[in-house]
Amino acid sequence: MFDPKTYSFGVMPDGRRAESAIQKDRRQKALKMRDEGATFAAIAKGLGVHARTVQHWCAQAREVGAEAVIKGGRRGATVGD
């Protein structure tokens, strides 16, 4: 379970600045927990993200597939934006 007191990556607990590998792991765990019947709120609490984020990941998984959601997309602005 997520414990903000022991969060050692030096980023906010909602994952906005988490490393790519950490974000992939969270998304994969979230989708697995949802498949096992966990609620969005329970998953969010366990992973340290907002329930709406989990809901978004699950909706995206239905649309484009779990592997695409786990992989994630490009982060940040492109050069020149």
Buried (B, 14 or more C-beta within 10 A) or exposed (E): EBEEEEEEEEEEBEBEEBEEEEBBBBBBBBBEBBEEEBEBEBBBBBBBBBBEBBBBBBEBBEEEEBEEBBEEEEEEEEEEE
